[in-house]
């Protein structure tokens, strides 16, 4: 397990009080804003207000795209909108299609690729089929910037392309009538963080000849869904786009979105960016993941409420299929890692198995990254070939790691934080060894970003009004996270199972104040703390409508024993560096070398059944944060000498004392000899 430091903002309380008085905002909101560096009233007002959206014609080639599309609409020329199978691509396709149909385009067709059969982006087979059917003008949305060969082939077939995208271009741009992408090096538009749907939204504004702000009432909802679902930064123009789009979503005129909200069980709740992320987007995404993205597109464009309800229910069923497939793969992956615990220590974790659904392995990789805090690649094997999807952690370039093994791969692609690959089944184990050898050389210590905490709070300071005031900072998401607070020295007052024991609900107490908080992904039996324990808790806060009116709730982000300092994380990182072969000083090795008495204490704690394998922070609190590295070295030494091992009880793994045939010399353990320089 990676032990992360906690970085806490401790704002100037005087400035926070002044800001609260000047702007008439809650004290908690003011403290949060000051903690994030917003220290004066002008800054605060700018942050709380929506930023105007820039002129779409500032995007390079937008004028060329508009001219070509106008010509097609005016002449009745058939148009194909070529999108993508994810939510961003689907919403981009829907909003452009709807706009073109409403301005009189007579023949507009949408084409979404199949994730499993065709993969991402334009391909020559699709271009051939469209040319055969008489389509000679294609507009791409959310793809196309890397389609250099495909653009050349389209030209040979007599097809003209207008490309709109938001991904990073290669050195060479496709040869097209227009290439609209804010990421182009020669693009001088002021905001670079648009999603594919955001670029399509600006294209519609340019075609209409109006400012983007005037288009918000028309298709801001679709653009907002695409922006949030694609995890784009919710700052600048995106903040405006999503904030206004959410207003439209709350009273949507689209039968498809109304039916989708109903099917997701959120129709009677306030729609937020989080609602999109966790309720709406997964259902739309499920269509493409289960190989039928067109269903999601048809739902967004549906004008018949009854038919929309049927499609929304079908999407919910596909989402359930996706969840079931995801849970099965997740369970198999964790069983695989339990059976081969050495793989958990790999810098890049690889898991693989027969029949893993290619549409969900990326989600499983993301979940495993959350658990193990290191890059993960999940590979589904079928007919002797493995298709993998990987997710990384900030600071580790997964694409570069995969590239180092290119000679044993069939194909690969992606970027630093997410990548995909295809590999022969017989090369998977070799891939695991080689990618980890590369990682050990290039990243001897994996980066471990700290847990960011906005401000410390006490339960006695919290009330519905204070917490509700935080909504002024919304929408929350990438680059504008929901505030996370530090609760210091609270007592664990109760633990309750949620969702058939997959999650926990904790009751936290501080003096005479209590708060209930959800701890997702943590089953009650896995929680390494007993009722009555004193804890420090990283927590987000929300207001919900309870039986007696508005009430506060929390969502736990991280927990550690009360008072445990960041020294434990630093020492754990130092031990990892030493094990990885990083050169260390004599003083650092002393920090990692346990005394005989310390190892004896550790041994007795293990014999008493007090040390869980998954989370050693209670051990660090018991023996001192400054001794965390020594405890890790002691565990390694005892394991190497086969004095301790692991056991499982009720799904939880503990260290246990093993029977010893003869007395062992602790100093002979390889890890301790290395620490002594032998």
DAHUTA-V672608 format. One record per residue. N is the residue number from 1. RES is the residue in three letters. PSI is psi as a letter, one per 20 degrees, with the letter a starting at -180 (999 if undefined). BURIAL is I if it has 9 or more other ideal C-beta (glycine too) atoms within 8 Angstrom, else O. Layout:
N_RES_PSI_BURIAL ; N_RES_PSI_BURIAL
//
This chain:
1_UNK_p_O ; 2_UNK_p_I ; 3_UNK_o_I ; 4_UNK_p_I ; 5_UNK_q_I ; 6_UNK_p_I ; 7_UNK_o_O ; 8_UNK_p_O ; 9_UNK_p_I ; 10_UNK_n_O ; 11_UNK_q_I ; 12_UNK_o_O ; 13_UNK_h_O ; 14_UNK_g_O ; 15_UNK_h_I ; 16_UNK_g_I ; 17_UNK_g_I ; 18_UNK_g_O ; 19_UNK_g_I ; 20_UNK_g_I ; 21_UNK_g_O ; 22_UNK_g_O ; 23_UNK_i_I ; 24_UNK_k_O ; 25_UNK_r_I ; 26_UNK_q_I ; 27_UNK_h_I ; 28_UNK_g_I ; 29_UNK_g_I ; 30_UNK_g_I ; 31_UNK_h_I ; 32_UNK_g_I ; 33_UNK_g_I ; 34_UNK_h_I ; 35_UNK_h_I ; 36_UNK_j_O ; 37_UNK_j_O ; 38_UNK_n_I ; 39_UNK_i_O ; 40_UNK_r_O ; 41_UNK_h_O ; 42_UNK_g_O ; 43_UNK_g_I ; 44_UNK_g_I ; 45_UNK_g_I ; 46_UNK_h_O ; 47_UNK_h_I ; 48_UNK_i_O ; 49_UNK_r_O ; 50_UNK_p_O ; 51_UNK_p_O ; 52_UNK_q_O ; 53_UNK_q_I ; 54_UNK_r_I ; 55_UNK_p_O ; 56_UNK_h_I ; 57_UNK_i_O ; 58_UNK_i_I ; 59_UNK_p_I ; 60_UNK_p_I ; 61_UNK_j_I ; 62_UNK_h_I ; 63_UNK_h_O ; 64_UNK_g_I ; 65_UNK_g_I ; 66_UNK_g_I ; 67_UNK_g_O ; 68_UNK_h_I ; 69_UNK_g_I ; 70_UNK_g_I ; 71_UNK_g_I ; 72_UNK_g_I ; 73_UNK_g_I ; 74_UNK_h_O ; 75_UNK_i_O ; 76_UNK_j_O ; 77_UNK_p_I ; 78_UNK_p_I ; 79_UNK_p_I ; 80_UNK_p_I ; 81_UNK_o_I ; 82_UNK_o_I ; 83_UNK_b_I ; 84_UNK_r_I ; 85_UNK_i_I ; 86_UNK_r_I ; 87_UNK_g_I ; 88_UNK_g_I ; 89_UNK_h_I ; 90_UNK_g_I ; 91_UNK_h_I ; 92_UNK_g_I ; 93_UNK_g_I ; 94_UNK_g_I ; 95_UNK_h_I ; 96_UNK_g_I ; 97_UNK_g_I ; 98_UNK_g_I ; 99_UNK_g_I ; 100_UNK_g_I ; 101_UNK_h_O ; 102_UNK_h_O ; 103_UNK_j_I ; 104_UNK_j_O ; 105_UNK_p_I ; 106_UNK_h_O ; 107_UNK_n_O ; 108_UNK_p_I ; 109_UNK_q_I ; 110_UNK_q_I ; 111_UNK_o_I ; 112_UNK_p_I ; 113_UNK_q_I ; 114_UNK_p_I ; 115_UNK_g_I ; 116_UNK_g_O ; 117_UNK_h_O ; 118_UNK_h_I ; 119_UNK_a_O ; 120_UNK_p_O ; 121_UNK_r_I ; 122_UNK_q_I ; 123_UNK_q_I ; 124_UNK_h_O ; 125_UNK_g_O ; 126_UNK_g_I ; 127_UNK_g_I ; 128_UNK_g_I ; 129_UNK_g_O ; 130_UNK_h_I ; 131_UNK_g_I ; 132_UNK_h_O ; 133_UNK_j_O ; 134_UNK_j_O ; 135_UNK_p_I ; 136_UNK_j_I ; 137_UNK_o_I ; 138_UNK_p_I ; 139_UNK_p_I ; 140_UNK_q_I ; 141_UNK_p_I ; 142_UNK_k_I ; 143_UNK_r_I ; 144_UNK_i_I ; 145_UNK_h_I ; 146_UNK_j_I ; 147_UNK_l_I ; 148_UNK_g_I ; 149_UNK_g_O ; 150_UNK_h_I ; 151_UNK_h_I ; 152_UNK_g_I ; 153_UNK_h_I ; 154_UNK_g_I ; 155_UNK_g_I ; 156_UNK_h_O ; 157_UNK_i_I ; 158_UNK_k_O ; 159_UNK_p_I ; 160_UNK_q_I ; 161_UNK_p_I ; 162_UNK_o_I ; 163_UNK_p_I ; 164_UNK_p_I ; 165_UNK_r_I ; 166_UNK_j_I ; 167_UNK_r_I ; 168_UNK_p_O ; 169_UNK_q_I ; 170_UNK_a_O ; 171_UNK_h_O ; 172_UNK_p_O ; 173_UNK_q_I ; 174_UNK_q_I ; 175_UNK_n_O ; 176_UNK_r_I ; 177_UNK_g_O ; 178_UNK_q_I ; 179_UNK_o_I ; 180_UNK_o_I ; 181_UNK_o_I ; 182_UNK_i_I ; 183_UNK_i_I ; 184_UNK_q_I ; 185_UNK_h_O ; 186_UNK_j_O ; 187_UNK_p_I ; 188_UNK_j_O ; 189_UNK_q_I ; 190_UNK_h_O ; 191_UNK_p_I ; 192_UNK_i_O ; 193_UNK_j_I ; 194_UNK_q_I ; 195_UNK_r_I ; 196_UNK_g_I ; 197_UNK_h_I ; 198_UNK_g_I ; 199_UNK_g_I ; 200_UNK_h_I ; 201_UNK_g_I ; 202_UNK_h_I ; 203_UNK_g_I ; 204_UNK_g_I ; 205_UNK_g_I ; 206_UNK_g_I ; 207_UNK_h_I ; 208_UNK_i_I ; 209_UNK_k_O ; 210_UNK_r_O ; 211_UNK_q_I ; 212_UNK_h_I ; 213_UNK_h_O ; 214_UNK_i_I ; 215_UNK_i_I ; 216_UNK_g_I ; 217_UNK_h_O ; 218_UNK_g_O ; 219_UNK_k_I ; 220_UNK_h_I ; 221_UNK_g_I ; 222_UNK_g_I ; 223_UNK_h_I ; 224_UNK_g_I ; 225_UNK_g_I ; 226_UNK_h_I ; 227_UNK_g_I ; 228_UNK_g_I ; 229_UNK_h_I ; 230_UNK_j_I ; 231_UNK_l_O ; 232_UNK_q_I ; 233_UNK_p_I ; 234_UNK_m_I ; 235_UNK_r_O ; 236_UNK_c_I ; 237_UNK_h_I ; 238_UNK_h_I ; 239_UNK_g_I ; 240_UNK_g_I ; 241_UNK_g_I ; 242_UNK_g_I ; 243_UNK_g_I ; 244_UNK_h_I ; 245_UNK_h_I ; 246_UNK_h_I ; 247_UNK_g_I ; 248_UNK_h_I ; 249_UNK_h_I ; 250_UNK_h_O ; 251_UNK_l_O ; 252_UNK_q_I ; 253_UNK_j_O ; 254_UNK_o_O ; 255_UNK_h_I ; 256_UNK_g_I ; 257_UNK_h_I ; 258_UNK_g_I ; 259_UNK_h_I ; 260_UNK_g_I ; 261_UNK_h_I ; 262_UNK_g_I ; 263_UNK_h_I ; 264_UNK_i_I ; 265_UNK_k_O ; 266_UNK_j_I ; 267_UNK_h_O ; 268_UNK_j_O ; 269_UNK_r_O ; 270_UNK_p_O ; 271_UNK_p_I ; 272_UNK_r_I ; 273_UNK_h_I ; 274_UNK_h_O ; 275_UNK_g_I ; 276_UNK_g_I ; 277_UNK_g_I ; 278_UNK_i_O ; 279_UNK_g_I ; 280_UNK_g_I ; 281_UNK_g_I ; 282_UNK_h_I ; 283_UNK_g_I ; 284_UNK_h_I ; 285_UNK_h_I ; 286_UNK_h_I ; 287_UNK_g_I ; 288_UNK_h_I ; 289_UNK_h_I ; 290_UNK_j_I ; 291_UNK_k_I ; 292_UNK_m_O ; 293_UNK_h_I ; 294_UNK_h_I ; 295_UNK_g_I ; 296_UNK_g_I ; 297_UNK_g_I ; 298_UNK_h_I ; 299_UNK_g_I ; 300_UNK_h_I ; 301_UNK_i_I ; 302_UNK_p_I ; 303_UNK_i_O ; 304_UNK_o_O ; 305_UNK_h_O ; 306_UNK_g_O ; 307_UNK_h_O ; 308_UNK_g_I ; 309_UNK_g_I ; 310_UNK_g_O ; 311_UNK_h_I ; 312_UNK_h_I ; 313_UNK_h_I ; 314_UNK_h_I ; 315_UNK_h_I ; 316_UNK_h_I ; 317_UNK_g_O ; 318_UNK_h_I ; 319_UNK_h_I ; 320_UNK_g_O ; 321_UNK_g_I ; 322_UNK_g_I ; 323_UNK_g_O ; 324_UNK_g_O ; 325_UNK_g_I ; 326_UNK_g_I ; 327_UNK_h_O ; 328_UNK_g_O ; 329_UNK_g_I ; 330_UNK_g_I ; 331_UNK_g_O ; 332_UNK_h_I ; 333_UNK_g_I ; 334_UNK_h_O ; 335_UNK_h_O ; 336_UNK_g_I ; 337_UNK_h_I ; 338_UNK_h_O ; 339_UNK_h_O ; 340_UNK_m_O ; 341_UNK_i_I ; 342_UNK_h_O ; 343_UNK_h_I ; 344_UNK_h_O ; 345_UNK_i_O ; 346_UNK_q_I ; 347_UNK_h_I ; 348_UNK_o_I ; 349_UNK_p_I ; 350_UNK_p_I ; 351_UNK_q_I ; 352_UNK_q_I ; 353_UNK_r_I ; 354_UNK_p_O ; 355_UNK_j_O ; 356_UNK_p_I ; 357_UNK_p_I ; 358_UNK_i_I ; 359_UNK_i_I ; 360_UNK_i_I ; 361_UNK_h_I ; 362_UNK_h_I ; 363_UNK_g_I ; 364_UNK_g_I ; 365_UNK_g_I ; 366_UNK_g_I ; 367_UNK_h_I ; 368_UNK_h_I ; 369_UNK_g_I ; 370_UNK_h_O ; 371_UNK_g_O ; 372_UNK_i_I ; 373_UNK_k_I ; 374_UNK_r_I ; 375_UNK_q_I ; 376_UNK_p_I ; 377_UNK_p_I ; 378_UNK_p_I ; 379_UNK_p_I ; 380_UNK_p_I ; 381_UNK_p_I ; 382_UNK_p_O ; 383_UNK_l_O ; 384_UNK_j_O ; 385_UNK_p_I ; 386_UNK_p_I ; 387_UNK_p_I ; 388_UNK_q_I ; 389_UNK_p_I ; 390_UNK_q_I ; 391_UNK_q_I ; 392_UNK_a_I ; 393_UNK_q_I ; 394_UNK_p_O ; 395_UNK_i_O ; 396_UNK_p_I ; 397_UNK_n_O ; 398_UNK_h_I ; 399_UNK_g_I ; 400_UNK_h_I ; 401_UNK_g_I ; 402_UNK_h_I ; 403_UNK_h_O ; 404_UNK_i_I ; 405_UNK_k_I ; 406_UNK_h_O ; 407_UNK_i_O ; 408_UNK_j_I ; 409_UNK_q_I ; 410_UNK_g_O ; 411_UNK_r_O ; 412_UNK_r_I ; 413_UNK_r_O ; 414_UNK_b_I ; 415_UNK_a_O ; 416_UNK_h_O ; 417_UNK_i_O ; 418_UNK_p_I ; 419_UNK_r_I ; 420_UNK_r_I ; 421_UNK_r_I ; 422_UNK_p_I ; 423_UNK_q_I ; 424_UNK_q_I ; 425_UNK_h_I ; 426_UNK_i_O ; 427_UNK_j_I ; 428_UNK_g_I ; 429_UNK_h_O ; 430_UNK_h_O ; 431_UNK_g_I ; 432_UNK_g_I ; 433_UNK_g_O ; 434_UNK_h_I ; 435_UNK_h_I ; 436_UNK_h_I ; 437_UNK_g_O ; 438_UNK_g_I ; 439_UNK_h_I ; 440_UNK_h_I ; 441_UNK_g_O ; 442_UNK_h_O ; 443_UNK_m_I ; 444_UNK_h_O ; 445_UNK_o_I ; 446_UNK_p_I ; 447_UNK_q_I ; 448_UNK_n_I ; 449_UNK_q_O ; 450_UNK_q_I ; 451_UNK_o_I ; 452_UNK_p_O ; 453_UNK_p_I ; 454_UNK_g_I ; 455_UNK_q_I ; 456_UNK_q_I ; 457_UNK_r_I ; 458_UNK_q_I ; 459_UNK_h_I ; 460_UNK_i_O ; 461_UNK_i_O ; 462_UNK_p_I ; 463_UNK_r_O ; 464_UNK_g_I ; 465_UNK_g_O ; 466_UNK_g_I ; 467_UNK_h_I ; 468_UNK_h_I ; 469_UNK_h_I ; 470_UNK_i_I ; 471_UNK_i_O ; 472_UNK_h_O ; 473_UNK_i_I ; 474_UNK_r_I ; 475_UNK_q_I ; 476_UNK_q_I ; 477_UNK_b_I ; 478_UNK_p_O ; 479_UNK_i_O ; 480_UNK_m_I ; 481_UNK_q_I ; 482_UNK_q_O ; 483_UNK_q_I ; 484_UNK_p_I ; 485_UNK_q_I ; 486_UNK_o_I ; 487_UNK_o_I ; 488_UNK_p_O ; 489_UNK_l_O ; 490_UNK_q_I ; 491_UNK_p_I ; 492_UNK_o_I ; 493_UNK_i_I ; 494_UNK_q_O ; 495_UNK_p_I ; 496_UNK_p_I ; 497_UNK_q_I ; 498_UNK_q_I ; 499_UNK_l_O ; 500_UNK_k_O ; 501_UNK_j_I ; 502_UNK_h_O ; 503_UNK_r_I ; 504_UNK_q_I ; 505_UNK_p_I ; 506_UNK_q_I ; 507_UNK_p_I ; 508_UNK_p_I ; 509_UNK_p_I ; 510_UNK_o_I ; 511_UNK_d_O ; 512_UNK_j_O ; 513_UNK_q_I ; 514_UNK_q_I ; 515_UNK_p_I ; 516_UNK_p_I ; 517_UNK_p_I ; 518_UNK_q_I ; 519_UNK_n_I ; 520_UNK_q_O ; 521_UNK_j_O ; 522_UNK_o_I ; 523_UNK_q_I ; 524_UNK_g_I ; 525_UNK_i_O ; 526_UNK_i_I ; 527_UNK_p_I ; 528_UNK_k_O ; 529_UNK_q_I ; 530_UNK_q_O ; 531_UNK_p_O ; 532_UNK_i_O ; 533_UNK_q_I ; 534_UNK_p_I ; 535_UNK_q_I ; 536_UNK_p_I ; 537_UNK_p_I ; 538_UNK_p_I ; 539_UNK_q_I ; 540_UNK_q_I ; 541_UNK_q_I ; 542_UNK_r_I ; 543_UNK_p_I ; 544_UNK_r_O ; 545_UNK_o_O ; 546_UNK_a_O ; 547_UNK_h_O ; 548_UNK_j_O ; 549_UNK_a_O ; 550_UNK_p_O ; 551_UNK_r_I ; 552_UNK_q_I ; 553_UNK_r_I ; 554_UNK_q_I ; 555_UNK_o_I ; 556_UNK_p_I ; 557_UNK_h_O ; 558_UNK_q_I ; 559_UNK_q_I ; 560_UNK_r_I ; 561_UNK_q_I ; 562_UNK_p_I ; 563_UNK_i_O ; 564_UNK_p_I ; 565_UNK_r_O ; 566_UNK_i_I ; 567_UNK_h_I ; 568_UNK_g_I ; 569_UNK_h_I ; 570_UNK_g_I ; 571_UNK_h_I ; 572_UNK_g_I ; 573_UNK_h_I ; 574_UNK_g_I ; 575_UNK_g_I ; 576_UNK_g_I ; 577_UNK_g_I ; 578_UNK_g_I ; 579_UNK_h_O ; 580_UNK_i_I ; 581_UNK_j_O ; 582_UNK_p_O ; 583_UNK_p_O ; 584_UNK_q_I ; 585_UNK_r_O ; 586_UNK_h_O ; 587_UNK_g_O ; 588_UNK_h_I ; 589_UNK_h_I ; 590_UNK_h_O ; 591_UNK_h_I ; 592_UNK_i_I ; 593_UNK_o_I ; 594_UNK_q_I ; 595_UNK_r_O ; 596_UNK_h_O ; 597_UNK_g_O ; 598_UNK_g_I ; 599_UNK_h_I ; 600_UNK_g_O ; 601_UNK_g_I ; 602_UNK_g_I ; 603_UNK_g_I ; 604_UNK_h_O ; 605_UNK_h_I ; 606_UNK_g_I ; 607_UNK_h_O ; 608_UNK_j_O ; 609_UNK_k_O ; 610_UNK_i_O ; 611_UNK_o_I ; 612_UNK_q_I ; 613_UNK_h_O ; 614_UNK_h_O ; 615_UNK_o_O ; 616_UNK_j_I ; 617_UNK_h_I ; 618_UNK_h_I ; 619_UNK_g_I ; 620_UNK_h_I ; 621_UNK_h_I ; 622_UNK_h_O ; 623_UNK_i_I ; 624_UNK_p_O ; 625_UNK_h_I ; 626_UNK_i_O ; 627_UNK_j_I ; 628_UNK_g_I ; 629_UNK_h_I ; 630_UNK_h_I ; 631_UNK_h_I ; 632_UNK_h_I ; 633_UNK_h_I ; 634_UNK_g_I ; 635_UNK_g_I ; 636_UNK_g_I ; 637_UNK_g_I ; 638_UNK_h_I ; 639_UNK_g_I ; 640_UNK_h_I ; 641_UNK_j_I ; 642_UNK_k_O ; 643_UNK_h_I ; 644_UNK_q_I ; 645_UNK_a_O ; 646_UNK_q_I ; 647_UNK_q_O ; 648_UNK_p_O ; 649_UNK_o_O ; 650_UNK_k_O ; 651_UNK_j_O ; 652_UNK_p_I ; 653_UNK_p_I ; 654_UNK_q_I ; 655_UNK_q_I ; 656_UNK_q_I ; 657_UNK_p_O ; 658_UNK_q_O ; 659_UNK_q_O ; 660_UNK_p_O ; 661_UNK_h_O ; 662_UNK_r_O ; 663_UNK_p_O ; 664_UNK_q_O ; 665_UNK_o_O ; 666_UNK_h_I ; 667_UNK_i_O ; 668_UNK_i_O ; 669_UNK_p_I ; 670_UNK_h_O ; 671_UNK_h_I ; 672_UNK_h_I ; 673_UNK_h_I ; 674_UNK_g_I ; 675_UNK_h_I ; 676_UNK_i_O ; 677_UNK_j_O ; 678_UNK_999_O
//
